[in-house]
Each structure stands twice: as C-alpha cells, then as structure tokens.
Amino acid sequence: MTQKLLKVLLIGRGAREHALAIKIAQSNLVQSIFVIPGNGGTQKSLRKTRNINLKIDLVVPGPDAPIVNGIEDFFQEAGIKCFAPSREAAQIEGSKAFSKDFMARHKIPTAAYANFTDILKAKLYIEDCLEEDPSYRMAIKASGLVAGKGVVFPETIDEAFQALEDTMPGDKFGGAGDEVVVEEFLEGEELSIHTFSDGVTFKSLPAAQDHKRVFDGDEGPNTGGMGCYAPVKAATPSVMVEIERLVTKPTIDGLREENTPFVGMLFTGIMLTKSDPKCLEYNARFGDPEAQTLLPLLRSDLVEIMCACIDGNLHNINLIMSKRFCATVILASRGYPGPYRKEEGLVKTYVAFLHAGTKLDPSGVLLTNGGRVVAVTAKMDTLEEAVKTAYIGVKTVSFEGKDIAYRSLPAAAGEEE
C-alpha cells in the first residue's frame, strides 16, 4: 500500500519560511506546499509550492507570534497535525520572565536575574547592584515578543534608566515591555542550539552562531539577525554533551514534569562562559537566520522528523547531517532596524537567494517589502569557503547588508570588505 502524500501548510513570510519551503519540497512524503501569507520567493519558481490555502494535512508555523498565541492548540482541535508546541509550553519563548523562573526551578545554569513590572523597583535593583559591584554589567530585556530587538546592554546607570524608560511603559513594544528582566551580562562564545523534541526524546542539530548587530564589526543596534554560520568550531562534541546535560535535558524533562511537554523545535541560546554553558533564552521554533543555515545541512527528511515529533516517535529517527559548512548573510533595507523604505526594485545577477522581505507587484516585478530583504546562503567544504562564497553572492545583489563570522574568521571576512 502506497503512503499518502502530504499537503503542507507553511505559515510565515520571511527567509526562514522560504528555507523551510525549499527543504520540505525535497521530501518524498510531500505532494504540495501552501504558504500563508508567503513572499515573492514562495510564490514564484519553487517546486510544489504556492501561496494559497487548501485542505491541509500538516501545518508548519514559522514565526513566534502564532506559536506563542496557541496555533498548535487550534489545529489539534481541528484534527490537523501542527509542528509546534502547545500554548502552555510556548510560554518559554512568550515570556522571558517565565522562562528565567523556569530555569531557576529546574536548576538550569543561567545569568543571575530579577523580573520587574515596577520601574522604580527596577531602578533600585540596578542601583543596589552597582553599589555592591561598581563594575557590574547588565542586560535589560523586554519580557514579551519583540522580534529580537528588545535587549539593551547599557554601559552606564543613565543608559540603564533610559532603557527602562523606553521599554517599560509598553508603548515601544506594544505591551511586550510591561515586564522586564534585568540580568547580569554574560561573556563568552554564543551558540544557537536547535533541538527536535517529541516531549520525551530530543535530538539536536549542530550548533550555529548568529550575528544580531546591524553593521559590520559587531556594531549598531540589535536586529532579528543579520547573519549566521554552522557548524561552530567552539561547539566540540564534549561541549555539546555538556549543553545537553546541563540545559537541554533538564529543559525537556522540566516541561514534561510541569505537564506542558514540549513538542516541536526548541531553539536555545547558549553562552559558553569560562565556568560552564549557561542558558540565555528559549525560542519555540526555528531561528531566523539559523534555519537558512542549518536546513541546507540536514540530509534527513525534515517532514519525517516533524511527523515523528508530533506522533511521539522521534526515537525511531536518525538525524543525518552534511559534513560541510554553511554561512548566511542577510541583506537589509537601508535604515533597518529603524524606519526603512519599501517597494524598491530588487536587482540580482546569478546568485540564488532566500527571500525574506519581498513581494511581486501586479506585473511580476520583485520588490522589497521588509527590513531584512534577502538571505544569501552558501554551503561549502570549509567555513572559510562558505563565508567567502556568501559575500561574493552579496555583491551581486543591489542591497547592502553584510556581517558574518567575524569572531571566528576575521581575516576571511575582512577580505570581502
């Protein structure tokens, strides 16, 4: 008896979703992919894929908001498979305050912190920290969803107080800043760990490292992510085992013990400090641009893995990865992450890229339609070759946007300046 081919609904409009569409289209289990709302890349010239809505067998949400708002619960009630955690489990991304308290309950190593809904109490806490240790450095984070832009690293008490004033009224982030987390600043190598989970069994992809500052040389404000590469040389096998022991396993076990088993993709931010790996934060979905970097390295059938997670059969799956390296560079509209222009014509030569903020006008012309416009990704035998090839691709597109792998490859990246 032949297996029924799946019709897949992919939700989102960014380069992450374009990358997911490309990889899902490679599955022999898939008949067609329908993307809502999609972008110019998913609408044009991608096998099995179009921006439309039909009867669906599997839902794959990309962005954080629908997951945190309970999209899995909705489709589960409708009898449709959805690769995402429940609303309750997704709280680990939806509320940084909740996630920090969860880490404390389950003794998961993380930065010392305090949560505040009162701005005066937050200021007093910062004053006390600086009085006790004048060299104290901190991070101030909006607790809710802010597309990766709600973190500030103040250098002075005045900057810290200003960050609280900007964040806590809630206007800047639409209520996501009503509660803030003030935590100690951690130094070290930062990793992105992506882990498939069926609530009991979990399997991680190789570590990736993303870059969030908008300008070259680790300068400028935080963004949703300007580039990424994988695997990361600092994430040795022994380091990955330690991350699993200290962070990943206690997280999956803890969520199950609290009757909110995590089914889907757990994306954990890790800081490799001098003492041990520490958990920075959780996300309840693929990262962006991590997806654009990790998925080209995945040789296993992505849909088979997703279905195994949903059905509780992940223990039967082997993750097979390419031994090559992948690098991604994001090209952004001028002005991003602040105000930026839309609907500028997008010109390219030979390079193939992943669409993010794009759309087609009525005549079929490709236009910009977002802050992060396209992702240029290269997969090569060495990390150096991958970075160089990605930057060569950047030069063939009419938008400026570059910054990747400087901490590991300053010389290689510098050659492309």
Summary of the structure (lengths in Angstrom):
residues: 417
radius of gyration: 20.9
end to end distance: 56.8
largest distance: 72.1
contacts: 1483
relative contact order: 0.14
helix: 30%
strand: 29%
